[in-house]
Amino acid sequence: MLTGDITDYTAVANMPWFRQISRFGWKCRALGPPRSIGTEMLIALHIEIDDQTTDQLEDSGIYSPPRYQLTEMAALQ
């Protein structure tokens, strides 16, 4: 799960973005066939988010855990 206990995400994307999302490591599936809307081929998608998601995204190189560094106030002046 991601911050905020998000477990699912549903969206509409153009085909190049859908293919890229799929390669990122998301558990992503099409909700139907692509449809031509105007000049775009769009597809509805569903992403399942679970306790393995951040590890899969980290393995694909698009996520890294936040890193914090404490700095003394004097160093900021």
PyMOL Python script that loads the backbone (N, CA, C, O; Angstrom):
from pymol import cmd

cmd.read_pdbstr("""\
ATOM      1  N   MET A   1       0.828  -1.188   0.000  1.00  0.00           N
ATOM      2  CA  MET A   1       0.000   0.000   0.000  1.00  0.00           C
ATOM      3  C   MET A   1       0.871   1.250   0.000  1.00  0.00           C
ATOM      4  O   MET A   1       1.969   1.254   0.556  1.00  0.00           O
ATOM      5  N   LEU A   2       0.384   2.279  -0.611  1.00  0.00           N
ATOM      6  CA  LEU A   2       1.078   3.562  -0.617  1.00  0.00           C
ATOM      7  C   LEU A   2       0.583   4.404   0.547  1.00  0.00           C
ATOM      8  O   LEU A   2      -0.377   4.043   1.228  1.00  0.00           O
ATOM      9  N   THR A   3       1.241   5.513   0.764  1.00  0.00           N
ATOM     10  CA  THR A   3       0.813   6.431   1.806  1.00  0.00           C
ATOM     11  C   THR A   3      -0.657   6.771   1.617  1.00  0.00           C
ATOM     12  O   THR A   3      -1.112   7.007   0.497  1.00  0.00           O
ATOM     13  N   GLY A   4      -1.385   6.795   2.710  1.00  0.00           N
ATOM     14  CA  GLY A   4      -2.806   7.109   2.640  1.00  0.00           C
ATOM     15  C   GLY A   4      -3.661   5.873   2.411  1.00  0.00           C
ATOM     16  O   GLY A   4      -4.863   5.987   2.169  1.00  0.00           O
ATOM     17  N   ASP A   5      -3.059   4.704   2.484  1.00  0.00           N
ATOM     18  CA  ASP A   5      -3.787   3.439   2.329  1.00  0.00           C
ATOM     19  C   ASP A   5      -4.494   3.308   0.990  1.00  0.00           C
ATOM     20  O   ASP A   5      -5.570   2.713   0.917  1.00  0.00           O
ATOM     21  N   ILE A   6      -3.909   3.852  -0.068  1.00  0.00           N
ATOM     22  CA  ILE A   6      -4.471   3.710  -1.411  1.00  0.00           C
ATOM     23  C   ILE A   6      -4.215   2.276  -1.867  1.00  0.00           C
ATOM     24  O   ILE A   6      -3.075   1.810  -1.846  1.00  0.00           O
ATOM     25  N   THR A   7      -5.271   1.576  -2.279  1.00  0.00           N
ATOM     26  CA  THR A   7      -5.132   0.184  -2.704  1.00  0.00           C
ATOM     27  C   THR A   7      -5.441  -0.021  -4.178  1.00  0.00           C
ATOM     28  O   THR A   7      -5.075  -1.049  -4.747  1.00  0.00           O
ATOM     29  N   ASP A   8      -6.107   0.936  -4.803  1.00  0.00           N
ATOM     30  CA  ASP A   8      -6.481   0.819  -6.207  1.00  0.00           C
ATOM     31  C   ASP A   8      -6.494   2.200  -6.838  1.00  0.00           C
ATOM     32  O   ASP A   8      -6.709   3.212  -6.171  1.00  0.00           O
ATOM     33  N   TYR A   9      -6.256   2.211  -8.145  1.00  0.00           N
ATOM     34  CA  TYR A   9      -6.259   3.461  -8.909  1.00  0.00           C
ATOM     35  C   TYR A   9      -6.852   3.145 -10.276  1.00  0.00           C
ATOM     36  O   TYR A   9      -6.436   2.194 -10.938  1.00  0.00           O
ATOM     37  N   THR A  10      -7.811   3.935 -10.686  1.00  0.00           N
ATOM     38  CA  THR A  10      -8.445   3.772 -11.991  1.00  0.00           C
ATOM     39  C   THR A  10      -8.277   5.064 -12.769  1.00  0.00           C
ATOM     40  O   THR A  10      -8.446   6.152 -12.219  1.00  0.00           O
ATOM     41  N   ALA A  11      -7.943   4.947 -14.056  1.00  0.00           N
ATOM     42  CA  ALA A  11      -7.689   6.144 -14.858  1.00  0.00           C
ATOM     43  C   ALA A  11      -7.943   5.847 -16.327  1.00  0.00           C
ATOM     44  O   ALA A  11      -8.226   4.713 -16.715  1.00  0.00           O
ATOM     45  N   VAL A  12      -7.835   6.890 -17.127  1.00  0.00           N
ATOM     46  CA  VAL A  12      -7.867   6.779 -18.583  1.00  0.00           C
ATOM     47  C   VAL A  12      -6.560   7.371 -19.086  1.00  0.00           C
ATOM     48  O   VAL A  12      -6.158   8.455 -18.664  1.00  0.00           O
ATOM     49  N   ALA A  13      -5.899   6.656 -19.990  1.00  0.00           N
ATOM     50  CA  ALA A  13      -4.606   7.112 -20.501  1.00  0.00           C
ATOM     51  C   ALA A  13      -4.533   6.866 -21.999  1.00  0.00           C
ATOM     52  O   ALA A  13      -5.246   6.020 -22.539  1.00  0.00           O
ATOM     53  N   ASN A  14      -3.656   7.622 -22.669  1.00  0.00           N
ATOM     54  CA  ASN A  14      -3.418   7.301 -24.084  1.00  0.00           C
ATOM     55  C   ASN A  14      -2.540   6.045 -24.134  1.00  0.00           C
ATOM     56  O   ASN A  14      -1.919   5.675 -23.138  1.00  0.00           O
ATOM     57  N   MET A  15      -2.497   5.407 -25.279  1.00  0.00           N
ATOM     58  CA  MET A  15      -1.807   4.121 -25.390  1.00  0.00           C
ATOM     59  C   MET A  15      -0.315   4.176 -25.055  1.00  0.00           C
ATOM     60  O   MET A  15       0.169   3.287 -24.355  1.00  0.00           O
ATOM     61  N   PRO A  16       0.436   5.182 -25.523  1.00  0.00           N
ATOM     62  CA  PRO A  16       1.852   5.215 -25.136  1.00  0.00           C
ATOM     63  C   PRO A  16       2.044   5.294 -23.611  1.00  0.00           C
ATOM     64  O   PRO A  16       2.929   4.642 -23.058  1.00  0.00           O
ATOM     65  N   TRP A  17       1.217   6.089 -22.949  1.00  0.00           N
ATOM     66  CA  TRP A  17       1.333   6.217 -21.498  1.00  0.00           C
ATOM     67  C   TRP A  17       0.937   4.906 -20.817  1.00  0.00           C
ATOM     68  O   TRP A  17       1.577   4.502 -19.847  1.00  0.00           O
ATOM     69  N   PHE A  18      -0.105   4.239 -21.308  1.00  0.00           N
ATOM     70  CA  PHE A  18      -0.522   2.951 -20.752  1.00  0.00           C
ATOM     71  C   PHE A  18       0.622   1.931 -20.845  1.00  0.00           C
ATOM     72  O   PHE A  18       0.898   1.219 -19.879  1.00  0.00           O
ATOM     73  N   ARG A  19       1.276   1.864 -21.988  1.00  0.00           N
ATOM     74  CA  ARG A  19       2.401   0.922 -22.137  1.00  0.00           C
ATOM     75  C   ARG A  19       3.538   1.273 -21.183  1.00  0.00           C
ATOM     76  O   ARG A  19       4.168   0.386 -20.606  1.00  0.00           O
ATOM     77  N   GLN A  20       3.795   2.556 -21.023  1.00  0.00           N
ATOM     78  CA  GLN A  20       4.865   2.982 -20.121  1.00  0.00           C
ATOM     79  C   GLN A  20       4.510   2.637 -18.672  1.00  0.00           C
ATOM     80  O   GLN A  20       5.351   2.121 -17.936  1.00  0.00           O
ATOM     81  N   ILE A  21       3.281   2.917 -18.261  1.00  0.00           N
ATOM     82  CA  ILE A  21       2.833   2.582 -16.905  1.00  0.00           C
ATOM     83  C   ILE A  21       3.023   1.090 -16.656  1.00  0.00           C
ATOM     84  O   ILE A  21       3.487   0.688 -15.590  1.00  0.00           O
ATOM     85  N   SER A  22       2.667   0.278 -17.636  1.00  0.00           N
ATOM     86  CA  SER A  22       2.792  -1.174 -17.495  1.00  0.00           C
ATOM     87  C   SER A  22       4.246  -1.591 -17.285  1.00  0.00           C
ATOM     88  O   SER A  22       4.517  -2.521 -16.525  1.00  0.00           O
ATOM     89  N   ARG A  23       5.175  -0.920 -17.945  1.00  0.00           N
ATOM     90  CA  ARG A  23       6.600  -1.252 -17.808  1.00  0.00           C
ATOM     91  C   ARG A  23       7.204  -0.749 -16.501  1.00  0.00           C
ATOM     92  O   ARG A  23       8.250  -1.244 -16.079  1.00  0.00           O
ATOM     93  N   PHE A  24       6.572   0.217 -15.859  1.00  0.00           N
ATOM     94  CA  PHE A  24       7.110   0.789 -14.624  1.00  0.00           C
ATOM     95  C   PHE A  24       7.119  -0.186 -13.462  1.00  0.00           C
ATOM     96  O   PHE A  24       7.863   0.016 -12.502  1.00  0.00           O
ATOM     97  N   GLY A  25       6.317  -1.235 -13.521  1.00  0.00           N
ATOM     98  CA  GLY A  25       6.241  -2.168 -12.409  1.00  0.00           C
ATOM     99  C   GLY A  25       4.903  -2.146 -11.691  1.00  0.00           C
ATOM    100  O   GLY A  25       4.705  -2.875 -10.719  1.00  0.00           O
ATOM    101  N   TRP A  26       3.985  -1.314 -12.163  1.00  0.00           N
ATOM    102  CA  TRP A  26       2.629  -1.317 -11.599  1.00  0.00           C
ATOM    103  C   TRP A  26       1.909  -2.591 -12.017  1.00  0.00           C
ATOM    104  O   TRP A  26       2.150  -3.116 -13.104  1.00  0.00           O
ATOM    105  N   LYS A  27       1.031  -3.084 -11.163  1.00  0.00           N
ATOM    106  CA  LYS A  27       0.131  -4.180 -11.545  1.00  0.00           C
ATOM    107  C   LYS A  27      -1.037  -3.516 -12.271  1.00  0.00           C
ATOM    108  O   LYS A  27      -2.050  -3.171 -11.663  1.00  0.00           O
ATOM    109  N   CYS A  28      -0.876  -3.347 -13.560  1.00  0.00           N
ATOM    110  CA  CYS A  28      -1.785  -2.535 -14.370  1.00  0.00           C
ATOM    111  C   CYS A  28      -2.485  -3.415 -15.398  1.00  0.00           C
ATOM    112  O   CYS A  28      -1.850  -4.247 -16.046  1.00  0.00           O
ATOM    113  N   ARG A  29      -3.795  -3.229 -15.546  1.00  0.00           N
ATOM    114  CA  ARG A  29      -4.526  -3.978 -16.569  1.00  0.00           C
ATOM    115  C   ARG A  29      -5.540  -3.071 -17.252  1.00  0.00           C
ATOM    116  O   ARG A  29      -6.066  -2.130 -16.658  1.00  0.00           O
ATOM    117  N   ALA A  30      -5.790  -3.379 -18.488  1.00  0.00           N
ATOM    118  CA  ALA A  30      -6.794  -2.638 -19.257  1.00  0.00           C
ATOM    119  C   ALA A  30      -8.181  -3.058 -18.784  1.00  0.00           C
ATOM    120  O   ALA A  30      -8.407  -4.222 -18.455  1.00  0.00           O
ATOM    121  N   LEU A  31      -9.097  -2.114 -18.753  1.00  0.00           N
ATOM    122  CA  LEU A  31     -10.477  -2.406 -18.381  1.00  0.00           C
ATOM    123  C   LEU A  31     -11.355  -2.651 -19.604  1.00  0.00           C
ATOM    124  O   LEU A  31     -12.561  -2.863 -19.480  1.00  0.00           O
ATOM    125  N   GLY A  32     -10.752  -2.620 -20.766  1.00  0.00           N
ATOM    126  CA  GLY A  32     -11.472  -2.842 -22.016  1.00  0.00           C
ATOM    127  C   GLY A  32     -10.540  -2.524 -23.163  1.00  0.00           C
ATOM    128  O   GLY A  32      -9.375  -2.189 -22.953  1.00  0.00           O
ATOM    129  N   PRO A  33     -11.051  -2.628 -24.371  1.00  0.00           N
ATOM    130  CA  PRO A  33     -10.198  -2.322 -25.528  1.00  0.00           C
ATOM    131  C   PRO A  33      -9.972  -0.816 -25.659  1.00  0.00           C
ATOM    132  O   PRO A  33     -10.776  -0.025 -25.165  1.00  0.00           O
ATOM    133  N   PRO A  34      -8.883  -0.417 -26.321  1.00  0.00           N
ATOM    134  CA  PRO A  34      -8.650   1.011 -26.573  1.00  0.00           C
ATOM    135  C   PRO A  34      -9.766   1.577 -27.444  1.00  0.00           C
ATOM    136  O   PRO A  34     -10.358   0.872 -28.261  1.00  0.00           O
ATOM    137  N   ARG A  35     -10.042   2.879 -27.249  1.00  0.00           N
ATOM    138  CA  ARG A  35     -11.071   3.562 -28.045  1.00  0.00           C
ATOM    139  C   ARG A  35     -10.487   4.830 -28.620  1.00  0.00           C
ATOM    140  O   ARG A  35      -9.700   5.526 -27.977  1.00  0.00           O
ATOM    141  N   SER A  36     -10.883   5.112 -29.826  1.00  0.00           N
ATOM    142  CA  SER A  36     -10.447   6.343 -30.475  1.00  0.00           C
ATOM    143  C   SER A  36     -11.353   7.484 -30.022  1.00  0.00           C
ATOM    144  O   SER A  36     -12.564   7.455 -30.243  1.00  0.00           O
ATOM    145  N   ILE A  37     -10.753   8.488 -29.388  1.00  0.00           N
ATOM    146  CA  ILE A  37     -11.468   9.683 -28.943  1.00  0.00           C
ATOM    147  C   ILE A  37     -10.722  10.870 -29.542  1.00  0.00           C
ATOM    148  O   ILE A  37      -9.595  11.167 -29.147  1.00  0.00           O
ATOM    149  N   GLY A  38     -11.359  11.548 -30.501  1.00  0.00           N
ATOM    150  CA  GLY A  38     -10.672  12.632 -31.195  1.00  0.00           C
ATOM    151  C   GLY A  38      -9.479  12.079 -31.941  1.00  0.00           C
ATOM    152  O   GLY A  38      -9.620  11.195 -32.786  1.00  0.00           O
ATOM    153  N   THR A  39      -8.301  12.601 -31.629  1.00  0.00           N
ATOM    154  CA  THR A  39      -7.079  12.142 -32.296  1.00  0.00           C
ATOM    155  C   THR A  39      -6.285  11.151 -31.447  1.00  0.00           C
ATOM    156  O   THR A  39      -5.188  10.750 -31.838  1.00  0.00           O
ATOM    157  N   GLU A  40      -6.815  10.752 -30.302  1.00  0.00           N
ATOM    158  CA  GLU A  40      -6.093   9.876 -29.368  1.00  0.00           C
ATOM    159  C   GLU A  40      -6.719   8.486 -29.307  1.00  0.00           C
ATOM    160  O   GLU A  40      -7.932   8.330 -29.443  1.00  0.00           O
ATOM    161  N   MET A  41      -5.875   7.483 -29.101  1.00  0.00           N
ATOM    162  CA  MET A  41      -6.333   6.148 -28.732  1.00  0.00           C
ATOM    163  C   MET A  41      -6.222   6.082 -27.214  1.00  0.00           C
ATOM    164  O   MET A  41      -5.120   6.110 -26.665  1.00  0.00           O
ATOM    165  N   LEU A  42      -7.372   5.992 -26.534  1.00  0.00           N
ATOM    166  CA  LEU A  42      -7.403   5.996 -25.078  1.00  0.00           C
ATOM    167  C   LEU A  42      -7.828   4.639 -24.551  1.00  0.00           C
ATOM    168  O   LEU A  42      -8.522   3.878 -25.225  1.00  0.00           O
ATOM    169  N   ILE A  43      -7.396   4.352 -23.329  1.00  0.00           N
ATOM    170  CA  ILE A  43      -7.748   3.097 -22.693  1.00  0.00           C
ATOM    171  C   ILE A  43      -7.997   3.328 -21.206  1.00  0.00           C
ATOM    172  O   ILE A  43      -7.259   4.058 -20.546  1.00  0.00           O
ATOM    173  N   ALA A  44      -9.045   2.696 -20.694  1.00  0.00           N
ATOM    174  CA  ALA A  44      -9.310   2.731 -19.257  1.00  0.00           C
ATOM    175  C   ALA A  44      -8.421   1.681 -18.601  1.00  0.00           C
ATOM    176  O   ALA A  44      -8.238   0.588 -19.139  1.00  0.00           O
ATOM    177  N   LEU A  45      -7.874   2.017 -17.441  1.00  0.00           N
ATOM    178  CA  LEU A  45      -6.957   1.091 -16.779  1.00  0.00           C
ATOM    179  C   LEU A  45      -7.217   1.039 -15.288  1.00  0.00           C
ATOM    180  O   LEU A  45      -7.782   1.954 -14.690  1.00  0.00           O
ATOM    181  N   HIS A  46      -6.784  -0.061 -14.717  1.00  0.00           N
ATOM    182  CA  HIS A  46      -6.879  -0.262 -13.273  1.00  0.00           C
ATOM    183  C   HIS A  46      -5.503  -0.661 -12.771  1.00  0.00           C
ATOM    184  O   HIS A  46      -4.849  -1.529 -13.349  1.00  0.00           O
ATOM    185  N   ILE A  47      -5.069  -0.028 -11.695  1.00  0.00           N
ATOM    186  CA  ILE A  47      -3.798  -0.366 -11.054  1.00  0.00           C
ATOM    187  C   ILE A  47      -4.102  -0.874  -9.657  1.00  0.00           C
ATOM    188  O   ILE A  47      -4.763  -0.199  -8.869  1.00  0.00           O
ATOM    189  N   GLU A  48      -3.612  -2.077  -9.356  1.00  0.00           N
ATOM    190  CA  GLU A  48      -3.729  -2.648  -8.024  1.00  0.00           C
ATOM    191  C   GLU A  48      -2.476  -2.280  -7.242  1.00  0.00           C
ATOM    192  O   GLU A  48      -1.361  -2.441  -7.739  1.00  0.00           O
ATOM    193  N   ILE A  49      -2.654  -1.790  -6.028  1.00  0.00           N
ATOM    194  CA  ILE A  49      -1.537  -1.360  -5.198  1.00  0.00           C
ATOM    195  C   ILE A  49      -1.536  -2.211  -3.934  1.00  0.00           C
ATOM    196  O   ILE A  49      -2.522  -2.253  -3.197  1.00  0.00           O
ATOM    197  N   ASP A  50      -0.417  -2.889  -3.694  1.00  0.00           N
ATOM    198  CA  ASP A  50      -0.328  -3.741  -2.508  1.00  0.00           C
ATOM    199  C   ASP A  50       1.028  -3.555  -1.832  1.00  0.00           C
ATOM    200  O   ASP A  50       1.781  -2.642  -2.171  1.00  0.00           O
ATOM    201  N   ASP A  51       1.327  -4.421  -0.882  1.00  0.00           N
ATOM    202  CA  ASP A  51       2.571  -4.258  -0.122  1.00  0.00           C
ATOM    203  C   ASP A  51       3.826  -4.528  -0.940  1.00  0.00           C
ATOM    204  O   ASP A  51       4.926  -4.253  -0.461  1.00  0.00           O
ATOM    205  N   GLN A  52       3.706  -5.049  -2.143  1.00  0.00           N
ATOM    206  CA  GLN A  52       4.849  -5.291  -3.013  1.00  0.00           C
ATOM    207  C   GLN A  52       5.071  -4.163  -4.028  1.00  0.00           C
ATOM    208  O   GLN A  52       6.094  -4.134  -4.711  1.00  0.00           O
ATOM    209  N   THR A  53       4.127  -3.249  -4.124  1.00  0.00           N
ATOM    210  CA  THR A  53       4.178  -2.219  -5.167  1.00  0.00           C
ATOM    211  C   THR A  53       5.435  -1.358  -5.100  1.00  0.00           C
ATOM    212  O   THR A  53       6.104  -1.172  -6.116  1.00  0.00           O
ATOM    213  N   THR A  54       5.766  -0.834  -3.930  1.00  0.00           N
ATOM    214  CA  THR A  54       6.936   0.048  -3.869  1.00  0.00           C
ATOM    215  C   THR A  54       8.215  -0.709  -4.222  1.00  0.00           C
ATOM    216  O   THR A  54       9.105  -0.147  -4.860  1.00  0.00           O
ATOM    217  N   ASP A  55       8.318  -1.989  -3.814  1.00  0.00           N
ATOM    218  CA  ASP A  55       9.493  -2.780  -4.187  1.00  0.00           C
ATOM    219  C   ASP A  55       9.560  -2.970  -5.702  1.00  0.00           C
ATOM    220  O   ASP A  55      10.640  -2.880  -6.287  1.00  0.00           O
ATOM    221  N   GLN A  56       8.427  -3.230  -6.339  1.00  0.00           N
ATOM    222  CA  GLN A  56       8.398  -3.413  -7.796  1.00  0.00           C
ATOM    223  C   GLN A  56       8.767  -2.121  -8.510  1.00  0.00           C
ATOM    224  O   GLN A  56       9.492  -2.147  -9.504  1.00  0.00           O
ATOM    225  N   LEU A  57       8.280  -1.000  -8.014  1.00  0.00           N
ATOM    226  CA  LEU A  57       8.605   0.294  -8.623  1.00  0.00           C
ATOM    227  C   LEU A  57      10.074   0.643  -8.394  1.00  0.00           C
ATOM    228  O   LEU A  57      10.721   1.221  -9.267  1.00  0.00           O
ATOM    229  N   GLU A  58      10.594   0.296  -7.227  1.00  0.00           N
ATOM    230  CA  GLU A  58      12.010   0.540  -6.948  1.00  0.00           C
ATOM    231  C   GLU A  58      12.886  -0.317  -7.868  1.00  0.00           C
ATOM    232  O   GLU A  58      13.902   0.153  -8.380  1.00  0.00           O
ATOM    233  N   ASP A  59      12.485  -1.573  -8.073  1.00  0.00           N
ATOM    234  CA  ASP A  59      13.233  -2.467  -8.974  1.00  0.00           C
ATOM    235  C   ASP A  59      13.264  -1.935 -10.402  1.00  0.00           C
ATOM    236  O   ASP A  59      14.241  -2.136 -11.124  1.00  0.00           O
ATOM    237  N   SER A  60      12.183  -1.251 -10.811  1.00  0.00           N
ATOM    238  CA  SER A  60      12.131  -0.720 -12.176  1.00  0.00           C
ATOM    239  C   SER A  60      12.865   0.615 -12.298  1.00  0.00           C
ATOM    240  O   SER A  60      13.053   1.128 -13.401  1.00  0.00           O
ATOM    241  N   GLY A  61      13.283   1.179 -11.146  1.00  0.00           N
ATOM    242  CA  GLY A  61      14.068   2.402 -11.171  1.00  0.00           C
ATOM    243  C   GLY A  61      13.272   3.691 -11.174  1.00  0.00           C
ATOM    244  O   GLY A  61      13.850   4.761 -11.366  1.00  0.00           O
ATOM    245  N   ILE A  62      11.962   3.626 -10.966  1.00  0.00           N
ATOM    246  CA  ILE A  62      11.182   4.873 -10.974  1.00  0.00           C
ATOM    247  C   ILE A  62      10.787   5.352  -9.585  1.00  0.00           C
ATOM    248  O   ILE A  62      10.122   6.379  -9.449  1.00  0.00           O
ATOM    249  N   TYR A  63      11.189   4.623  -8.563  1.00  0.00           N
ATOM    250  CA  TYR A  63      10.862   5.015  -7.191  1.00  0.00           C
ATOM    251  C   TYR A  63      12.082   4.812  -6.315  1.00  0.00           C
ATOM    252  O   TYR A  63      12.809   3.829  -6.463  1.00  0.00           O
ATOM    253  N   SER A  64      12.301   5.734  -5.414  1.00  0.00           N
ATOM    254  CA  SER A  64      13.292   5.529  -4.363  1.00  0.00           C
ATOM    255  C   SER A  64      12.695   6.087  -3.082  1.00  0.00           C
ATOM    256  O   SER A  64      12.017   7.115  -3.100  1.00  0.00           O
ATOM    257  N   PRO A  65      12.948   5.411  -1.976  1.00  0.00           N
ATOM    258  CA  PRO A  65      12.383   5.875  -0.710  1.00  0.00           C
ATOM    259  C   PRO A  65      12.874   7.280  -0.390  1.00  0.00           C
ATOM    260  O   PRO A  65      13.995   7.647  -0.745  1.00  0.00           O
ATOM    261  N   PRO A  66      12.038   8.064   0.279  1.00  0.00           N
ATOM    262  CA  PRO A  66      12.469   9.413   0.662  1.00  0.00           C
ATOM    263  C   PRO A  66      13.683   9.340   1.585  1.00  0.00           C
ATOM    264  O   PRO A  66      13.795   8.452   2.429  1.00  0.00           O
ATOM    265  N   ARG A  67      14.572  10.285   1.400  1.00  0.00           N
ATOM    266  CA  ARG A  67      15.755  10.371   2.264  1.00  0.00           C
ATOM    267  C   ARG A  67      15.776  11.773   2.876  1.00  0.00           C
ATOM    268  O   ARG A  67      15.715  12.783   2.175  1.00  0.00           O
ATOM    269  N   TYR A  68      15.864  11.796   4.174  1.00  0.00           N
ATOM    270  CA  TYR A  68      15.851  13.067   4.886  1.00  0.00           C
ATOM    271  C   TYR A  68      17.221  13.334   5.484  1.00  0.00           C
ATOM    272  O   TYR A  68      17.940  12.416   5.878  1.00  0.00           O
ATOM    273  N   GLN A  69      17.560  14.602   5.539  1.00  0.00           N
ATOM    274  CA  GLN A  69      18.830  15.003   6.123  1.00  0.00           C
ATOM    275  C   GLN A  69      18.560  16.198   7.027  1.00  0.00           C
ATOM    276  O   GLN A  69      17.951  17.185   6.614  1.00  0.00           O
ATOM    277  N   LEU A  70      19.016  16.092   8.245  1.00  0.00           N
ATOM    278  CA  LEU A  70      18.856  17.208   9.181  1.00  0.00           C
ATOM    279  C   LEU A  70      19.981  18.213   8.952  1.00  0.00           C
ATOM    280  O   LEU A  70      21.142  17.842   8.779  1.00  0.00           O
ATOM    281  N   THR A  71      19.616  19.476   8.955  1.00  0.00           N
ATOM    282  CA  THR A  71      20.587  20.550   8.754  1.00  0.00           C
ATOM    283  C   THR A  71      20.426  21.527   9.895  1.00  0.00           C
ATOM    284  O   THR A  71      19.308  21.886  10.266  1.00  0.00           O
ATOM    285  N   GLU A  72      21.535  21.954  10.447  1.00  0.00           N
ATOM    286  CA  GLU A  72      21.456  22.945  11.509  1.00  0.00           C
ATOM    287  C   GLU A  72      21.057  24.289  10.919  1.00  0.00           C
ATOM    288  O   GLU A  72      21.421  24.609   9.788  1.00  0.00           O
ATOM    289  N   MET A  73      20.311  25.071  11.682  1.00  0.00           N
ATOM    290  CA  MET A  73      19.850  26.386  11.218  1.00  0.00           C
ATOM    291  C   MET A  73      21.018  27.291  10.836  1.00  0.00           C
ATOM    292  O   MET A  73      20.901  28.073   9.892  1.00  0.00           O
ATOM    293  N   ALA A  74      22.125  27.205  11.537  1.00  0.00           N
ATOM    294  CA  ALA A  74      23.282  28.064  11.249  1.00  0.00           C
ATOM    295  C   ALA A  74      23.806  27.798   9.852  1.00  0.00           C
ATOM    296  O   ALA A  74      24.316  28.708   9.199  1.00  0.00           O
ATOM    297  N   ALA A  75      23.691  26.588   9.394  1.00  0.00           N
ATOM    298  CA  ALA A  75      24.181  26.246   8.051  1.00  0.00           C
ATOM    299  C   ALA A  75      23.306  26.852   6.964  1.00  0.00           C
ATOM    300  O   ALA A  75      23.749  27.006   5.826  1.00  0.00           O
ATOM    301  N   LEU A  76      22.072  27.196   7.302  1.00  0.00           N
ATOM    302  CA  LEU A  76      21.146  27.769   6.321  1.00  0.00           C
ATOM    303  C   LEU A  76      21.296  29.275   6.194  1.00  0.00           C
ATOM    304  O   LEU A  76      20.764  29.867   5.254  1.00  0.00           O
ATOM    305  N   GLN A  77      22.004  29.902   7.112  1.00  0.00           N
ATOM    306  CA  GLN A  77      22.103  31.378   7.088  1.00  0.00           C
ATOM    307  C   GLN A  77      23.320  31.824   6.316  1.00  0.00           C
ATOM    308  O   GLN A  77      23.566  33.024   6.191  1.00  0.00           O
TER     309      GLN A  77
END
""", "prot")
cmd.dss("prot")
cmd.show_as("cartoon", "prot")
cmd.util.cbc("prot")
cmd.orient("prot")
